[in-house]
Amino acid sequence: MDAKKDRRAGGELSPPAQTGLTGSGWVTSPWGWRILAFFTLVALGLCITFFSDGHAAYGAAWAVIALAWGTFTVILWRHHLARA
């Protein structure tokens, strides 16, 4: 029989591959990446608002923040999909 059993059958799963986020509740819960995705959209909105208001420095800062949060959101989302 395969080392990885089906969850619905009540079997035990083999331990996940060791990564930096293994064992983190943020990876196993869909709420971690969803909340971060929401904050990414808020940061993107602030970026657009500041750029349209003529504050280029603040707009650029929020663009960097939105990019960083968006990248981490995608990483969490992919880890979540791999564990689902």
C-alpha positions in Angstrom: 0.0 0.0 0.0 1.1 3.6 -0.7 2.9 5.4 2.1 0.3 8.3 1.7 -3.2 7.1 2.6 -6.4 8.9 1.7 -7.6 11.2 4.5 -11.2 10.2 3.9 -10.3 6.6 4.7 -9.0 7.6 8.1 -5.4 6.7 7.2 -2.4 8.5 8.4 -0.5 10.9 6.1 3.2 10.8 5.7 5.0 13.9 7.1 5.2 16.8 4.7 8.5 17.8 3.1 10.7 20.1 5.2 10.3 23.7 4.2 10.6 27.0 6.1 6.9 27.1 6.6 6.3 23.5 7.6 4.2 23.2 10.7 3.0 26.8 10.4 -0.7 27.4 11.0 -0.5 30.0 8.2 0.1 27.3 5.7 -2.6 24.8 6.8 -5.3 27.5 7.2 -6.7 29.2 4.2 -7.2 32.4 6.3 -3.5 33.2 6.4 -3.1 33.9 2.7 -6.7 35.3 2.3 -6.1 38.0 5.0 -2.7 38.8 3.5 -4.3 39.0 0.0 -6.9 41.5 1.4 -4.1 43.6 2.9 -2.2 43.5 -0.4 -5.3 44.9 -2.1 -5.5 47.7 0.5 -1.8 48.5 0.0 -2.4 48.6 -3.8 -5.3 51.0 -3.3 -3.1 53.2 -1.1 -0.4 53.1 -3.8 -2.9 54.2 -6.5 -4.4 56.9 -4.3 -1.0 58.4 -3.5 0.2 58.3 -7.1 -3.0 59.9 -8.3 -2.8 62.6 -5.6 0.8 63.6 -6.7 2.7 62.0 -3.8 5.1 59.8 -5.8 7.3 58.9 -2.8 4.5 57.5 -0.7 3.0 55.8 -3.8 6.3 54.1 -4.5 6.7 53.0 -0.9 3.2 51.5 -0.9 3.9 49.8 -4.3 6.9 48.1 -2.8 4.8 47.0 0.2 2.1 45.7 -2.0 4.6 43.8 -4.1 6.2 42.2 -1.1 2.9 41.3 0.5 1.6 40.0 -2.8 4.6 37.8 -3.3 4.3 36.3 0.2 0.6 35.8 -0.3 1.3 33.7 -3.4 4.0 31.7 -1.5 1.5 30.9 1.3 -1.3 30.1 -1.3 1.0 27.7 -3.1 2.1 26.0 0.1 -1.6 25.7 1.1 -2.5 24.1 -2.2 0.4 21.6 -1.8 -0.9 20.6 1.6 -4.6 20.4 0.6 
